[in-house]
């Protein structure tokens, strides 16, 4: 379980990571040209695919949900819901939706963070 102060730090890190994506949306289906993994202390680029975002965020988000600390950061939860909704809606509105656009990383965030929170 996270203390409130550590949880607040994790929330601040997540908020920093998603700030560009929340402002612009981006796309879900196409892989990015450069992996985001070396940029773990820089915000995700606007066009970051949801699967890549999820692979980086799923651990911290799962911990926030399990500890209950996310209740202290409701605006962050709302922003994440908006990002996931927008990116999944963009994927759904494509002519041909492939189930692989919702991979294990995305499913993990949905099942261990979005629903329990």
Phi and psi in radians as a Rosetta constraint file:
Dihedral C 1 N 2 CA 2 C 2 CIRCULARHARMONIC -1.543 0.35
Dihedral N 2 CA 2 C 2 N 3 CIRCULARHARMONIC 2.514 0.35
Dihedral C 2 N 3 CA 3 C 3 CIRCULARHARMONIC -1.283 0.35
Dihedral N 3 CA 3 C 3 N 4 CIRCULARHARMONIC 2.829 0.35
Dihedral C 3 N 4 CA 4 C 4 CIRCULARHARMONIC -1.085 0.35
Dihedral N 4 CA 4 C 4 N 5 CIRCULARHARMONIC -0.647 0.35
Dihedral C 4 N 5 CA 5 C 5 CIRCULARHARMONIC -1.217 0.35
Dihedral N 5 CA 5 C 5 N 6 CIRCULARHARMONIC -0.710 0.35
Dihedral C 5 N 6 CA 6 C 6 CIRCULARHARMONIC -1.183 0.35
Dihedral N 6 CA 6 C 6 N 7 CIRCULARHARMONIC -0.721 0.35
Dihedral C 6 N 7 CA 7 C 7 CIRCULARHARMONIC -1.048 0.35
Dihedral N 7 CA 7 C 7 N 8 CIRCULARHARMONIC -0.692 0.35
Dihedral C 7 N 8 CA 8 C 8 CIRCULARHARMONIC -1.115 0.35
Dihedral N 8 CA 8 C 8 N 9 CIRCULARHARMONIC -0.662 0.35
Dihedral C 8 N 9 CA 9 C 9 CIRCULARHARMONIC -1.141 0.35
Dihedral N 9 CA 9 C 9 N 10 CIRCULARHARMONIC -0.722 0.35
Dihedral C 9 N 10 CA 10 C 10 CIRCULARHARMONIC -1.126 0.35
Dihedral N 10 CA 10 C 10 N 11 CIRCULARHARMONIC -0.752 0.35
Dihedral C 10 N 11 CA 11 C 11 CIRCULARHARMONIC -1.058 0.35
Dihedral N 11 CA 11 C 11 N 12 CIRCULARHARMONIC -0.735 0.35
Dihedral C 11 N 12 CA 12 C 12 CIRCULARHARMONIC -1.116 0.35
Dihedral N 12 CA 12 C 12 N 13 CIRCULARHARMONIC -0.699 0.35
Dihedral C 12 N 13 CA 13 C 13 CIRCULARHARMONIC -1.112 0.35
Dihedral N 13 CA 13 C 13 N 14 CIRCULARHARMONIC -0.805 0.35
Dihedral C 13 N 14 CA 14 C 14 CIRCULARHARMONIC -1.068 0.35
Dihedral N 14 CA 14 C 14 N 15 CIRCULARHARMONIC -0.774 0.35
Dihedral C 14 N 15 CA 15 C 15 CIRCULARHARMONIC -1.045 0.35
Dihedral N 15 CA 15 C 15 N 16 CIRCULARHARMONIC -0.697 0.35
Dihedral C 15 N 16 CA 16 C 16 CIRCULARHARMONIC -1.139 0.35
Dihedral N 16 CA 16 C 16 N 17 CIRCULARHARMONIC -0.731 0.35
Dihedral C 16 N 17 CA 17 C 17 CIRCULARHARMONIC -1.121 0.35
Dihedral N 17 CA 17 C 17 N 18 CIRCULARHARMONIC -0.622 0.35
Dihedral C 17 N 18 CA 18 C 18 CIRCULARHARMONIC -1.686 0.35
Dihedral N 18 CA 18 C 18 N 19 CIRCULARHARMONIC -0.012 0.35
Dihedral C 18 N 19 CA 19 C 19 CIRCULARHARMONIC -1.036 0.35
Dihedral N 19 CA 19 C 19 N 20 CIRCULARHARMONIC -0.709 0.35
Dihedral C 19 N 20 CA 20 C 20 CIRCULARHARMONIC -1.225 0.35
Dihedral N 20 CA 20 C 20 N 21 CIRCULARHARMONIC -0.684 0.35
Dihedral C 20 N 21 CA 21 C 21 CIRCULARHARMONIC -1.196 0.35
Dihedral N 21 CA 21 C 21 N 22 CIRCULARHARMONIC -0.703 0.35
Dihedral C 21 N 22 CA 22 C 22 CIRCULARHARMONIC -1.133 0.35
Dihedral N 22 CA 22 C 22 N 23 CIRCULARHARMONIC -0.645 0.35
Dihedral C 22 N 23 CA 23 C 23 CIRCULARHARMONIC -1.257 0.35
Dihedral N 23 CA 23 C 23 N 24 CIRCULARHARMONIC -0.532 0.35
Dihedral C 23 N 24 CA 24 C 24 CIRCULARHARMONIC -2.053 0.35
Dihedral N 24 CA 24 C 24 N 25 CIRCULARHARMONIC -0.417 0.35
Dihedral C 24 N 25 CA 25 C 25 CIRCULARHARMONIC 1.649 0.35
Dihedral N 25 CA 25 C 25 N 26 CIRCULARHARMONIC -1.430 0.35
Dihedral C 25 N 26 CA 26 C 26 CIRCULARHARMONIC 1.573 0.35
Dihedral N 26 CA 26 C 26 N 27 CIRCULARHARMONIC -3.039 0.35
Dihedral C 26 N 27 CA 27 C 27 CIRCULARHARMONIC -1.985 0.35
Dihedral N 27 CA 27 C 27 N 28 CIRCULARHARMONIC 2.892 0.35
Dihedral C 27 N 28 CA 28 C 28 CIRCULARHARMONIC -1.913 0.35
Dihedral N 28 CA 28 C 28 N 29 CIRCULARHARMONIC -0.648 0.35
Dihedral C 28 N 29 CA 29 C 29 CIRCULARHARMONIC -1.465 0.35
Dihedral N 29 CA 29 C 29 N 30 CIRCULARHARMONIC -0.458 0.35
Dihedral C 29 N 30 CA 30 C 30 CIRCULARHARMONIC -1.658 0.35
Dihedral N 30 CA 30 C 30 N 31 CIRCULARHARMONIC 2.363 0.35
Dihedral C 30 N 31 CA 31 C 31 CIRCULARHARMONIC -1.155 0.35
Dihedral N 31 CA 31 C 31 N 32 CIRCULARHARMONIC 2.577 0.35
Dihedral C 31 N 32 CA 32 C 32 CIRCULARHARMONIC -1.316 0.35
Dihedral N 32 CA 32 C 32 N 33 CIRCULARHARMONIC 2.798 0.35
Dihedral C 32 N 33 CA 33 C 33 CIRCULARHARMONIC -1.236 0.35
Dihedral N 33 CA 33 C 33 N 34 CIRCULARHARMONIC -0.608 0.35
Dihedral C 33 N 34 CA 34 C 34 CIRCULARHARMONIC -2.164 0.35
Dihedral N 34 CA 34 C 34 N 35 CIRCULARHARMONIC 2.434 0.35
Dihedral C 34 N 35 CA 35 C 35 CIRCULARHARMONIC -1.133 0.35
Dihedral N 35 CA 35 C 35 N 36 CIRCULARHARMONIC 2.516 0.35
Dihedral C 35 N 36 CA 36 C 36 CIRCULARHARMONIC -1.478 0.35
Dihedral N 36 CA 36 C 36 N 37 CIRCULARHARMONIC -0.203 0.35
Dihedral C 36 N 37 CA 37 C 37 CIRCULARHARMONIC -0.997 0.35
Dihedral N 37 CA 37 C 37 N 38 CIRCULARHARMONIC -0.604 0.35
Dihedral C 37 N 38 CA 38 C 38 CIRCULARHARMONIC -1.234 0.35
Dihedral N 38 CA 38 C 38 N 39 CIRCULARHARMONIC -0.196 0.35
Dihedral C 38 N 39 CA 39 C 39 CIRCULARHARMONIC -1.821 0.35
Dihedral N 39 CA 39 C 39 N 40 CIRCULARHARMONIC 0.674 0.35
Dihedral C 39 N 40 CA 40 C 40 CIRCULARHARMONIC -1.156 0.35
Dihedral N 40 CA 40 C 40 N 41 CIRCULARHARMONIC -0.233 0.35
Dihedral C 40 N 41 CA 41 C 41 CIRCULARHARMONIC -1.918 0.35
Dihedral N 41 CA 41 C 41 N 42 CIRCULARHARMONIC 0.171 0.35
Dihedral C 41 N 42 CA 42 C 42 CIRCULARHARMONIC -2.042 0.35
Dihedral N 42 CA 42 C 42 N 43 CIRCULARHARMONIC 2.597 0.35
Dihedral C 42 N 43 CA 43 C 43 CIRCULARHARMONIC -1.041 0.35
Dihedral N 43 CA 43 C 43 N 44 CIRCULARHARMONIC 2.601 0.35
Dihedral C 43 N 44 CA 44 C 44 CIRCULARHARMONIC -1.067 0.35
Dihedral N 44 CA 44 C 44 N 45 CIRCULARHARMONIC 2.429 0.35
Dihedral C 44 N 45 CA 45 C 45 CIRCULARHARMONIC -1.101 0.35
Dihedral N 45 CA 45 C 45 N 46 CIRCULARHARMONIC 2.690 0.35
Dihedral C 45 N 46 CA 46 C 46 CIRCULARHARMONIC -0.894 0.35
Dihedral N 46 CA 46 C 46 N 47 CIRCULARHARMONIC -0.723 0.35
Dihedral C 46 N 47 CA 47 C 47 CIRCULARHARMONIC -1.492 0.35
Dihedral N 47 CA 47 C 47 N 48 CIRCULARHARMONIC 0.178 0.35
Dihedral C 47 N 48 CA 48 C 48 CIRCULARHARMONIC -1.034 0.35
Dihedral N 48 CA 48 C 48 N 49 CIRCULARHARMONIC 2.182 0.35
Dihedral C 48 N 49 CA 49 C 49 CIRCULARHARMONIC -1.098 0.35
Dihedral N 49 CA 49 C 49 N 50 CIRCULARHARMONIC 2.582 0.35
Dihedral C 49 N 50 CA 50 C 50 CIRCULARHARMONIC -1.032 0.35
Dihedral N 50 CA 50 C 50 N 51 CIRCULARHARMONIC -0.625 0.35
Dihedral C 50 N 51 CA 51 C 51 CIRCULARHARMONIC -1.125 0.35
Dihedral N 51 CA 51 C 51 N 52 CIRCULARHARMONIC -0.668 0.35
Dihedral C 51 N 52 CA 52 C 52 CIRCULARHARMONIC -1.221 0.35
Dihedral N 52 CA 52 C 52 N 53 CIRCULARHARMONIC -0.750 0.35
Dihedral C 52 N 53 CA 53 C 53 CIRCULARHARMONIC -1.010 0.35
Dihedral N 53 CA 53 C 53 N 54 CIRCULARHARMONIC -0.801 0.35
Dihedral C 53 N 54 CA 54 C 54 CIRCULARHARMONIC -1.100 0.35
Dihedral N 54 CA 54 C 54 N 55 CIRCULARHARMONIC -0.650 0.35
Dihedral C 54 N 55 CA 55 C 55 CIRCULARHARMONIC -1.121 0.35
Dihedral N 55 CA 55 C 55 N 56 CIRCULARHARMONIC -0.560 0.35
Dihedral C 55 N 56 CA 56 C 56 CIRCULARHARMONIC -1.447 0.35
Dihedral N 56 CA 56 C 56 N 57 CIRCULARHARMONIC -0.666 0.35
Dihedral C 56 N 57 CA 57 C 57 CIRCULARHARMONIC -1.568 0.35
Dihedral N 57 CA 57 C 57 N 58 CIRCULARHARMONIC -0.304 0.35
Dihedral C 57 N 58 CA 58 C 58 CIRCULARHARMONIC -1.057 0.35
Dihedral N 58 CA 58 C 58 N 59 CIRCULARHARMONIC -0.701 0.35
Dihedral C 58 N 59 CA 59 C 59 CIRCULARHARMONIC -1.114 0.35
Dihedral N 59 CA 59 C 59 N 60 CIRCULARHARMONIC -0.956 0.35
Dihedral C 59 N 60 CA 60 C 60 CIRCULARHARMONIC -1.061 0.35
Dihedral N 60 CA 60 C 60 N 61 CIRCULARHARMONIC -0.688 0.35
Dihedral C 60 N 61 CA 61 C 61 CIRCULARHARMONIC -1.183 0.35
Dihedral N 61 CA 61 C 61 N 62 CIRCULARHARMONIC -0.694 0.35
Dihedral C 61 N 62 CA 62 C 62 CIRCULARHARMONIC -1.069 0.35
Dihedral N 62 CA 62 C 62 N 63 CIRCULARHARMONIC -0.720 0.35
Dihedral C 62 N 63 CA 63 C 63 CIRCULARHARMONIC -1.156 0.35
Dihedral N 63 CA 63 C 63 N 64 CIRCULARHARMONIC -0.713 0.35
Dihedral C 63 N 64 CA 64 C 64 CIRCULARHARMONIC -1.076 0.35
Dihedral N 64 CA 64 C 64 N 65 CIRCULARHARMONIC -0.736 0.35
Dihedral C 64 N 65 CA 65 C 65 CIRCULARHARMONIC -1.190 0.35
Dihedral N 65 CA 65 C 65 N 66 CIRCULARHARMONIC -0.801 0.35
Dihedral C 65 N 66 CA 66 C 66 CIRCULARHARMONIC -1.103 0.35
Dihedral N 66 CA 66 C 66 N 67 CIRCULARHARMONIC -0.618 0.35
Dihedral C 66 N 67 CA 67 C 67 CIRCULARHARMONIC -1.461 0.35
Dihedral N 67 CA 67 C 67 N 68 CIRCULARHARMONIC -0.273 0.35
Dihedral C 67 N 68 CA 68 C 68 CIRCULARHARMONIC 1.445 0.35
Dihedral N 68 CA 68 C 68 N 69 CIRCULARHARMONIC 0.016 0.35
Dihedral C 68 N 69 CA 69 C 69 CIRCULARHARMONIC -1.173 0.35
Dihedral N 69 CA 69 C 69 N 70 CIRCULARHARMONIC -0.420 0.35
Dihedral C 69 N 70 CA 70 C 70 CIRCULARHARMONIC -1.071 0.35
Dihedral N 70 CA 70 C 70 N 71 CIRCULARHARMONIC -0.381 0.35
Dihedral C 70 N 71 CA 71 C 71 CIRCULARHARMONIC -1.080 0.35
Dihedral N 71 CA 71 C 71 N 72 CIRCULARHARMONIC -0.378 0.35
Dihedral C 71 N 72 CA 72 C 72 CIRCULARHARMONIC -1.453 0.35
Dihedral N 72 CA 72 C 72 N 73 CIRCULARHARMONIC -0.147 0.35
Dihedral C 72 N 73 CA 73 C 73 CIRCULARHARMONIC -2.276 0.35
Dihedral N 73 CA 73 C 73 N 74 CIRCULARHARMONIC 0.976 0.35
Dihedral C 73 N 74 CA 74 C 74 CIRCULARHARMONIC -1.039 0.35
Dihedral N 74 CA 74 C 74 N 75 CIRCULARHARMONIC -0.651 0.35
Dihedral C 74 N 75 CA 75 C 75 CIRCULARHARMONIC -1.060 0.35
Dihedral N 75 CA 75 C 75 N 76 CIRCULARHARMONIC -0.619 0.35
Dihedral C 75 N 76 CA 76 C 76 CIRCULARHARMONIC -1.135 0.35
Dihedral N 76 CA 76 C 76 N 77 CIRCULARHARMONIC -0.776 0.35
Dihedral C 76 N 77 CA 77 C 77 CIRCULARHARMONIC -1.030 0.35
Dihedral N 77 CA 77 C 77 N 78 CIRCULARHARMONIC -0.753 0.35
Dihedral C 77 N 78 CA 78 C 78 CIRCULARHARMONIC -1.112 0.35
Dihedral N 78 CA 78 C 78 N 79 CIRCULARHARMONIC -0.762 0.35
Dihedral C 78 N 79 CA 79 C 79 CIRCULARHARMONIC -1.061 0.35
Dihedral N 79 CA 79 C 79 N 80 CIRCULARHARMONIC -0.761 0.35
Dihedral C 79 N 80 CA 80 C 80 CIRCULARHARMONIC -1.109 0.35
Dihedral N 80 CA 80 C 80 N 81 CIRCULARHARMONIC -0.735 0.35
Dihedral C 80 N 81 CA 81 C 81 CIRCULARHARMONIC -1.054 0.35
Dihedral N 81 CA 81 C 81 N 82 CIRCULARHARMONIC -0.726 0.35
Dihedral C 81 N 82 CA 82 C 82 CIRCULARHARMONIC -1.123 0.35
Dihedral N 82 CA 82 C 82 N 83 CIRCULARHARMONIC -0.744 0.35
Dihedral C 82 N 83 CA 83 C 83 CIRCULARHARMONIC -1.077 0.35
Dihedral N 83 CA 83 C 83 N 84 CIRCULARHARMONIC -0.870 0.35
Dihedral C 83 N 84 CA 84 C 84 CIRCULARHARMONIC -1.119 0.35
Dihedral N 84 CA 84 C 84 N 85 CIRCULARHARMONIC -0.714 0.35
Dihedral C 84 N 85 CA 85 C 85 CIRCULARHARMONIC -1.069 0.35
Dihedral N 85 CA 85 C 85 N 86 CIRCULARHARMONIC -0.830 0.35
Dihedral C 85 N 86 CA 86 C 86 CIRCULARHARMONIC -1.123 0.35
Dihedral N 86 CA 86 C 86 N 87 CIRCULARHARMONIC -0.815 0.35
Dihedral C 86 N 87 CA 87 C 87 CIRCULARHARMONIC -1.207 0.35
Dihedral N 87 CA 87 C 87 N 88 CIRCULARHARMONIC -0.657 0.35
Dihedral C 87 N 88 CA 88 C 88 CIRCULARHARMONIC -1.252 0.35
Dihedral N 88 CA 88 C 88 N 89 CIRCULARHARMONIC -0.601 0.35
Dihedral C 88 N 89 CA 89 C 89 CIRCULARHARMONIC -1.165 0.35
Dihedral N 89 CA 89 C 89 N 90 CIRCULARHARMONIC -0.712 0.35
Dihedral C 89 N 90 CA 90 C 90 CIRCULARHARMONIC -1.043 0.35
Dihedral N 90 CA 90 C 90 N 91 CIRCULARHARMONIC -0.728 0.35
Dihedral C 90 N 91 CA 91 C 91 CIRCULARHARMONIC -1.145 0.35
Dihedral N 91 CA 91 C 91 N 92 CIRCULARHARMONIC -0.717 0.35
Dihedral C 91 N 92 CA 92 C 92 CIRCULARHARMONIC -1.167 0.35
Dihedral N 92 CA 92 C 92 N 93 CIRCULARHARMONIC -0.594 0.35
Dihedral C 92 N 93 CA 93 C 93 CIRCULARHARMONIC -1.393 0.35
Dihedral N 93 CA 93 C 93 N 94 CIRCULARHARMONIC -0.084 0.35
Dihedral C 93 N 94 CA 94 C 94 CIRCULARHARMONIC -1.186 0.35
Dihedral N 94 CA 94 C 94 N 95 CIRCULARHARMONIC 2.723 0.35
Dihedral C 94 N 95 CA 95 C 95 CIRCULARHARMONIC -0.974 0.35
Dihedral N 95 CA 95 C 95 N 96 CIRCULARHARMONIC -0.784 0.35
Dihedral C 95 N 96 CA 96 C 96 CIRCULARHARMONIC -2.189 0.35
Dihedral N 96 CA 96 C 96 N 97 CIRCULARHARMONIC 1.932 0.35
Dihedral C 96 N 97 CA 97 C 97 CIRCULARHARMONIC -1.537 0.35
Dihedral N 97 CA 97 C 97 N 98 CIRCULARHARMONIC 2.246 0.35
Dihedral C 97 N 98 CA 98 C 98 CIRCULARHARMONIC -1.802 0.35
Dihedral N 98 CA 98 C 98 N 99 CIRCULARHARMONIC 2.380 0.35
Dihedral C 98 N 99 CA 99 C 99 CIRCULARHARMONIC -1.073 0.35
Dihedral N 99 CA 99 C 99 N 100 CIRCULARHARMONIC -0.429 0.35
Dihedral C 99 N 100 CA 100 C 100 CIRCULARHARMONIC -1.185 0.35
Dihedral N 100 CA 100 C 100 N 101 CIRCULARHARMONIC -0.211 0.35
Dihedral C 100 N 101 CA 101 C 101 CIRCULARHARMONIC -1.204 0.35
Dihedral N 101 CA 101 C 101 N 102 CIRCULARHARMONIC -0.322 0.35
Dihedral C 101 N 102 CA 102 C 102 CIRCULARHARMONIC -1.894 0.35
Dihedral N 102 CA 102 C 102 N 103 CIRCULARHARMONIC 1.554 0.35
Dihedral C 102 N 103 CA 103 C 103 CIRCULARHARMONIC -1.555 0.35
Dihedral N 103 CA 103 C 103 N 104 CIRCULARHARMONIC -3.053 0.35
Dihedral C 103 N 104 CA 104 C 104 CIRCULARHARMONIC -1.077 0.35
Dihedral N 104 CA 104 C 104 N 105 CIRCULARHARMONIC -0.617 0.35
Dihedral C 104 N 105 CA 105 C 105 CIRCULARHARMONIC -1.152 0.35
Dihedral N 105 CA 105 C 105 N 106 CIRCULARHARMONIC -0.780 0.35
Dihedral C 105 N 106 CA 106 C 106 CIRCULARHARMONIC -1.133 0.35
Dihedral N 106 CA 106 C 106 N 107 CIRCULARHARMONIC -0.804 0.35
Dihedral C 106 N 107 CA 107 C 107 CIRCULARHARMONIC -1.050 0.35
Dihedral N 107 CA 107 C 107 N 108 CIRCULARHARMONIC -0.667 0.35
Dihedral C 107 N 108 CA 108 C 108 CIRCULARHARMONIC -1.076 0.35
Dihedral N 108 CA 108 C 108 N 109 CIRCULARHARMONIC -0.803 0.35
Dihedral C 108 N 109 CA 109 C 109 CIRCULARHARMONIC -1.117 0.35
Dihedral N 109 CA 109 C 109 N 110 CIRCULARHARMONIC -0.756 0.35
Dihedral C 109 N 110 CA 110 C 110 CIRCULARHARMONIC -1.086 0.35
Dihedral N 110 CA 110 C 110 N 111 CIRCULARHARMONIC -0.744 0.35
Dihedral C 110 N 111 CA 111 C 111 CIRCULARHARMONIC -1.467 0.35
Dihedral N 111 CA 111 C 111 N 112 CIRCULARHARMONIC -0.501 0.35
Dihedral C 111 N 112 CA 112 C 112 CIRCULARHARMONIC -1.799 0.35
Dihedral N 112 CA 112 C 112 N 113 CIRCULARHARMONIC -0.176 0.35
Dihedral C 112 N 113 CA 113 C 113 CIRCULARHARMONIC -2.190 0.35
Dihedral N 113 CA 113 C 113 N 114 CIRCULARHARMONIC -1.013 0.35
Dihedral C 113 N 114 CA 114 C 114 CIRCULARHARMONIC -1.082 0.35
Dihedral N 114 CA 114 C 114 N 115 CIRCULARHARMONIC -0.906 0.35
Dihedral C 114 N 115 CA 115 C 115 CIRCULARHARMONIC -1.217 0.35
Dihedral N 115 CA 115 C 115 N 116 CIRCULARHARMONIC -0.864 0.35
Dihedral C 115 N 116 CA 116 C 116 CIRCULARHARMONIC -1.137 0.35
Dihedral N 116 CA 116 C 116 N 117 CIRCULARHARMONIC -0.519 0.35
